[in-house]
Amino acid sequence: MLEKTAKIVVTGAGGFIGGALISHLSNQGYTNLRAADIKPFSQWYQINSKADNKQLDLKEKEACYSVCENADYIFNLAADMGGMGFIEHNKALCMLSSLVNTHMLMAAEHHKAKRFFFSSSACVYAAYKQTDAHVTALKEEDAYPAMAEDGYGWEKLFSERMCRHFDEDYGLVCRVARYHNVYGPLGTYDGGREKAPAAICRKVIEAQMNKTGQIEIWGDGEQTRSFMYIDDCLKGTLDIMNSNIKYPINLGSSELVTINQLVDIVEEIAGIKLKRNYNLSAPKGVRGRNSDNTLIKKELNWEPSIALKDGMRKTYEWIYEQMADASNALKFA
């Protein structure tokens, strides 16, 4: 287990998952936390006053060496990413995140860190295995022969290999989790980087507030996904970091739903029924994707299990509060 006084570094700490991880560690009594992100502090989703917070561009080698100084455990969650609308139109930007992980690995090895965690993605999986909405859940070996998501997926797959070789060649203990669609409160819900759960919550709330009675859905709504609530993500991340699992492993819910079913859930939470307008030219991603959790159940005797309806209710309520506050602020401006 991570020692409570160990120096723990979390990169991407101004983002959704990184911010939640720093807060969780602080709440659990970890006292020597360093948080880093490229964004100005005013743009961090969560900022913990008990952490040593750094605004750094981790694509730069010197920044990585600085943030990893005296580090015992490193969680590298830093990456340029977002929902499908972002990654389909920013492939080069996504690929540049390979600089972050490369320099972070070099810095971790230089400073003799005890362990290094890399947050990979289900986008590493071969596209030809995800062409059917009734997808067979993806096993870890389905990443090869490689045909990852253009840009973002290839960066993640390359960085997985870097972790493997730093472990083999330099003895840096690396752990890699392939995240599947993480969602929850205190995350992005507008601006173009949001993922489907938050985007649909926002669209339903907009329809309520504006009384339009309509919602736009990207694609035909029959594409399938699984979505993991942030609390499951945090538990899985820490358990994998503490484990003896030397290979990349799925970290995601196995509760498969269509996008139409996801809209059904949010409509039920909101107590509303909307006319659905399907934008068939919008970014849609793969046709179907789900997490096979056989390996994580075998290794950890656990899998993400928070029901989508429960997690979406908390997410919806938080987004509604943010949007209502913003609307009220405009009225009285």
C-alpha positions as CSV (number, residue, x, y, z in Angstrom):
1,M,0.0,0.0,0.0
2,L,1.1,3.6,-0.6
3,E,2.6,4.9,2.6
4,K,0.6,7.9,4.0
5,T,3.7,10.0,4.2
6,A,5.1,9.1,0.8
7,K,5.6,11.8,-1.8
8,I,2.8,11.3,-4.3
9,V,2.7,13.2,-7.6
10,V,-0.5,13.5,-9.7
11,T,-0.2,15.0,-13.1
12,G,-3.3,16.3,-14.9
13,A,-4.4,17.3,-11.5
14,G,-6.4,20.3,-12.8
15,G,-8.5,17.9,-14.8
16,F,-11.5,15.8,-13.9
17,I,-9.9,12.5,-12.8
18,G,-6.7,14.0,-11.5
19,G,-8.5,16.6,-9.4
20,A,-10.7,13.9,-8.0
21,L,-7.7,11.7,-7.2
22,I,-5.8,14.4,-5.3
23,S,-8.9,15.2,-3.3
24,H,-9.5,11.5,-2.5
25,L,-5.9,11.0,-1.4
26,S,-6.1,14.1,0.8
27,N,-9.3,12.9,2.4
28,Q,-7.7,9.5,3.0
29,G,-4.9,11.1,5.1
30,Y,-2.1,11.3,2.5
31,T,-0.1,14.4,3.5
32,N,2.7,14.7,1.0
33,L,0.9,15.4,-2.3
34,R,2.1,17.3,-5.4
35,A,-0.3,18.3,-8.1
36,A,0.6,19.5,-11.6
37,D,-1.3,20.7,-14.6
38,I,-0.7,23.0,-17.6
39,K,-3.9,25.0,-16.9
40,P,-3.9,28.2,-14.8
41,F,-5.1,27.5,-11.3
42,S,-8.3,29.4,-12.0
43,Q,-9.2,26.7,-14.6
44,W,-8.6,23.6,-12.4
45,Y,-11.7,21.6,-11.8
46,Q,-10.6,21.0,-8.2
47,I,-7.7,22.5,-6.3
48,N,-6.6,21.2,-3.0
49,S,-5.1,23.7,-0.6
50,K,-3.2,20.8,1.2
51,A,-1.3,19.8,-2.0
52,D,1.8,21.4,-3.5
53,N,0.2,22.7,-6.6
54,K,2.2,23.4,-9.7
55,Q,1.3,25.0,-13.1
56,L,3.7,23.3,-15.5
57,D,3.8,22.3,-19.2
58,L,4.7,18.7,-18.8
59,K,5.5,18.3,-22.5
60,E,8.8,20.0,-21.4
61,K,11.5,17.7,-20.1
62,E,12.6,20.2,-17.4
63,A,9.1,20.5,-16.0
64,C,8.8,16.7,-15.6
65,Y,12.2,16.5,-13.9
66,S,11.1,19.2,-11.5
67,V,7.7,17.8,-10.6
68,C,9.1,14.3,-10.0
69,E,11.8,15.4,-7.6
70,N,11.8,13.2,-4.5
71,A,8.7,11.5,-5.7
72,D,7.9,8.0,-4.4
73,Y,4.7,7.3,-6.4
74,I,3.7,9.0,-9.7
75,F,0.2,9.0,-11.3
76,N,0.5,10.3,-14.8
77,L,-3.0,11.4,-15.9
78,A,-1.9,14.4,-18.0
79,A,-3.0,14.4,-21.6
80,D,-4.8,16.6,-24.1
81,M,-8.1,14.8,-24.5
82,G,-11.9,15.1,-24.4
83,G,-15.0,13.5,-25.9
84,M,-15.3,12.2,-29.4
85,G,-16.0,15.7,-30.8
86,F,-12.6,16.8,-29.5
87,I,-10.3,13.8,-30.3
88,E,-11.6,13.4,-33.9
89,H,-10.6,17.0,-34.7
90,N,-7.4,17.3,-32.7
91,K,-5.4,14.2,-33.6
92,A,-2.0,15.9,-33.7
93,L,-2.6,17.7,-30.4
94,C,-3.5,14.3,-28.8
95,M,-0.4,12.7,-30.2
96,L,1.8,15.4,-28.5
97,S,0.8,13.9,-25.2
98,S,3.4,11.2,-25.9
99,L,6.0,13.9,-24.9
100,V,4.4,14.1,-21.5
101,N,4.6,10.4,-20.8
102,T,8.1,10.0,-22.3
103,H,9.5,12.8,-20.2
104,M,7.6,11.7,-17.1
105,L,9.0,8.2,-17.4
106,M,12.5,9.6,-17.9
107,A,12.1,11.8,-14.8
108,A,10.6,9.0,-12.7
109,E,13.5,6.7,-13.6
110,H,16.1,9.5,-12.9
111,H,14.6,10.3,-9.5
112,K,14.2,6.6,-8.6
113,A,10.5,6.6,-8.0
114,K,9.0,3.4,-6.5
115,R,6.1,3.1,-8.9
116,F,4.6,4.8,-11.9
117,F,1.0,4.7,-13.0
118,F,-0.1,5.6,-16.5
119,S,-3.8,6.2,-17.5
120,S,-4.3,4.6,-20.8
121,S,-7.7,4.3,-22.6
122,A,-10.1,1.9,-24.3
123,C,-9.2,3.9,-27.5
124,V,-6.2,1.6,-27.9
125,Y,-8.5,-1.2,-29.0
126,A,-8.5,-2.3,-32.6
127,A,-11.3,-0.5,-34.6
128,Y,-12.2,-3.6,-36.5
129,K,-13.4,-5.2,-33.3
130,Q,-15.8,-2.3,-32.6
131,T,-17.9,-2.1,-35.8
132,D,-21.1,-3.7,-34.3
133,A,-23.4,-2.1,-31.7
134,H,-23.8,-5.6,-30.3
135,V,-20.0,-5.6,-29.6
136,T,-18.2,-8.5,-27.9
137,A,-16.7,-7.0,-24.7
138,L,-13.1,-6.1,-25.3
139,K,-10.4,-8.2,-23.7
140,E,-6.9,-6.8,-23.0
141,E,-5.4,-8.8,-25.9
142,D,-7.7,-7.2,-28.4
143,A,-5.4,-4.2,-28.6
144,Y,-3.3,-6.3,-31.0
145,P,-2.9,-6.5,-34.0
146,A,-2.9,-2.8,-33.5
147,M,-5.4,-0.5,-35.1
148,A,-6.0,2.1,-32.4
149,E,-8.2,5.2,-32.5
150,D,-6.4,7.7,-34.8
151,G,-4.3,10.2,-32.8
152,Y,-5.4,9.7,-29.2
153,G,-5.5,5.9,-29.2
154,W,-2.2,5.6,-30.9
155,E,-0.6,7.9,-28.4
156,K,-2.0,5.8,-25.5
157,L,-0.8,2.6,-27.1
158,F,2.7,3.9,-27.7
159,S,2.9,5.2,-24.1
160,E,1.8,1.8,-22.8
161,R,4.8,0.3,-24.6
162,M,7.1,3.0,-23.2
163,C,6.0,2.0,-19.7
164,R,6.6,-1.7,-20.4
165,H,10.1,-1.1,-21.6
166,F,11.0,1.3,-18.8
167,D,9.9,-1.5,-16.4
168,E,11.9,-4.1,-18.3
169,D,15.1,-2.1,-19.0
170,Y,15.3,0.2,-16.0
171,G,13.4,-1.5,-13.3
172,L,10.8,1.3,-13.0
173,V,7.7,-0.5,-11.6
174,C,4.9,0.6,-14.0
175,R,1.2,0.0,-13.8
176,V,-1.2,0.7,-16.7
177,A,-5.0,1.0,-16.6
178,R,-7.2,1.3,-19.7
179,Y,-10.0,3.7,-18.7
180,H,-13.4,3.2,-20.2
181,N,-15.5,6.5,-20.4
182,V,-15.2,8.0,-16.9
183,Y,-18.0,10.4,-15.8
184,G,-19.3,12.1,-12.7
185,P,-19.7,15.5,-11.0
186,L,-17.0,18.2,-11.1
187,G,-16.1,17.4,-14.7
188,T,-16.4,19.0,-18.1
189,Y,-20.0,19.4,-19.4
190,D,-19.6,22.0,-22.1
191,G,-17.0,23.7,-24.4
192,G,-16.3,20.8,-26.7
193,R,-14.2,18.4,-24.5
194,E,-17.2,16.9,-22.7
195,K,-18.1,13.2,-23.0
196,A,-21.5,11.7,-23.7
197,P,-22.9,11.4,-20.1
198,A,-22.1,15.1,-19.3
199,A,-23.1,16.3,-22.8
200,I,-26.5,14.6,-22.6
201,C,-27.1,15.9,-19.1
202,R,-26.4,19.4,-20.4
203,K,-28.6,19.1,-23.4
204,V,-31.5,17.8,-21.4
205,I,-31.1,20.7,-18.9
206,E,-30.9,23.2,-21.7
207,A,-34.1,21.8,-23.2
208,Q,-35.8,22.2,-19.7
209,M,-34.5,25.7,-19.2
210,N,-35.2,26.9,-22.7
211,K,-38.5,24.9,-23.0
212,T,-37.5,23.7,-26.5
213,G,-38.8,20.1,-26.0
214,Q,-36.0,18.8,-28.2
215,I,-32.5,17.3,-28.0
216,E,-29.8,16.7,-30.6
217,I,-28.1,13.3,-30.5
218,W,-24.9,12.6,-32.4
219,G,-25.4,9.6,-34.7
220,D,-28.5,7.4,-34.7
221,G,-28.4,6.8,-31.0
222,E,-27.9,3.1,-31.3
223,Q,-24.1,3.1,-30.9
224,T,-23.2,1.4,-27.6
225,R,-20.8,2.2,-24.7
226,S,-20.1,1.5,-21.1
227,F,-19.6,4.3,-18.6
228,M,-17.7,4.2,-15.3
229,Y,-18.5,6.5,-12.4
230,I,-15.6,8.5,-10.9
231,D,-15.6,6.7,-7.5
232,D,-15.1,3.3,-9.2
233,C,-12.3,4.8,-11.3
234,L,-10.5,6.1,-8.2
235,K,-10.8,2.8,-6.4
236,G,-9.6,0.9,-9.4
237,T,-6.7,3.2,-10.1
238,L,-5.3,2.9,-6.5
239,D,-5.9,-0.9,-6.4
240,I,-4.0,-1.3,-9.7
241,M,-1.2,0.9,-8.6
242,N,-0.8,-1.2,-5.4
243,S,-1.1,-4.5,-7.3
244,N,1.3,-6.9,-9.0
245,I,-0.4,-6.5,-12.4
246,K,2.5,-5.9,-14.8
247,Y,0.4,-5.6,-18.0
248,P,-2.3,-3.1,-19.2
249,I,-5.7,-3.9,-17.7
250,N,-9.2,-2.8,-18.4
251,L,-10.7,-0.4,-15.9
252,G,-14.3,0.2,-16.8
253,S,-17.9,-0.8,-16.2
254,S,-19.4,-3.7,-18.1
255,E,-22.9,-2.2,-18.1
256,L,-23.5,-1.7,-21.8
257,V,-26.1,0.8,-23.0
258,T,-27.0,2.5,-26.3
259,I,-26.8,6.3,-26.4
260,N,-30.6,6.3,-26.7
261,Q,-30.8,4.3,-23.5
262,L,-28.5,6.9,-21.9
263,V,-30.9,9.6,-23.0
264,D,-33.7,7.6,-21.5
265,I,-32.0,7.5,-18.1
266,V,-31.4,11.3,-18.1
267,E,-34.9,12.0,-19.2
268,E,-36.2,9.9,-16.4
269,I,-34.0,11.7,-13.8
270,A,-35.2,15.1,-15.2
271,G,-38.9,14.0,-15.4
272,I,-39.1,15.1,-19.0
273,K,-39.6,13.5,-22.5
274,L,-38.0,15.2,-25.5
275,K,-38.2,15.0,-29.3
276,R,-34.9,13.5,-30.5
277,N,-33.1,15.0,-33.5
278,Y,-30.4,12.8,-34.8
279,N,-27.3,14.4,-36.3
280,L,-25.9,11.7,-38.5
281,S,-22.9,13.8,-39.7
282,A,-21.6,14.5,-36.1
283,P,-18.6,12.6,-34.7
284,K,-19.7,9.2,-33.5
285,G,-16.6,7.1,-32.8
286,V,-16.7,3.4,-33.0
287,R,-20.1,1.6,-33.3
288,G,-19.8,-0.4,-30.0
289,R,-17.4,-0.6,-27.1
290,N,-17.6,-2.4,-23.8
291,S,-15.1,-3.6,-21.1
292,D,-14.4,-7.3,-20.6
293,N,-13.7,-7.4,-16.8
294,T,-12.6,-11.1,-16.6
295,L,-9.0,-10.1,-15.9
296,I,-9.6,-7.4,-13.2
297,K,-12.1,-9.7,-11.4
298,K,-9.4,-12.4,-11.4
299,E,-6.6,-10.1,-10.3
300,L,-8.4,-7.9,-7.8
301,N,-11.6,-9.8,-7.0
302,W,-13.5,-6.6,-7.9
303,E,-14.8,-4.7,-10.9
304,P,-16.5,-1.2,-11.3
305,S,-20.1,-1.7,-10.2
306,I,-21.8,1.6,-9.5
307,A,-25.0,1.5,-11.5
308,L,-25.3,3.9,-14.4
309,K,-28.6,5.3,-13.1
310,D,-27.1,6.1,-9.7
311,G,-24.0,7.8,-11.1
312,M,-26.0,9.7,-13.7
313,R,-28.4,11.1,-11.1
314,K,-25.5,12.6,-9.1
315,T,-23.9,13.9,-12.3
316,Y,-27.1,15.4,-13.6
317,E,-27.8,17.1,-10.2
318,W,-24.4,18.7,-10.1
319,I,-24.5,19.9,-13.7
320,Y,-28.0,21.3,-13.2
321,E,-26.8,23.2,-10.2
322,Q,-23.9,24.7,-12.2
323,M,-26.2,25.7,-15.1
324,A,-28.9,27.1,-12.8
325,D,-26.3,29.2,-11.0
326,A,-24.9,30.5,-14.3
327,S,-28.4,31.3,-15.6
328,N,-29.2,33.2,-12.4
329,A,-25.9,35.1,-12.5
330,L,-26.8,36.3,-16.1
331,K,-30.3,37.5,-15.0
332,F,-28.9,39.7,-12.2
333,A,-25.8,40.9,-14.1
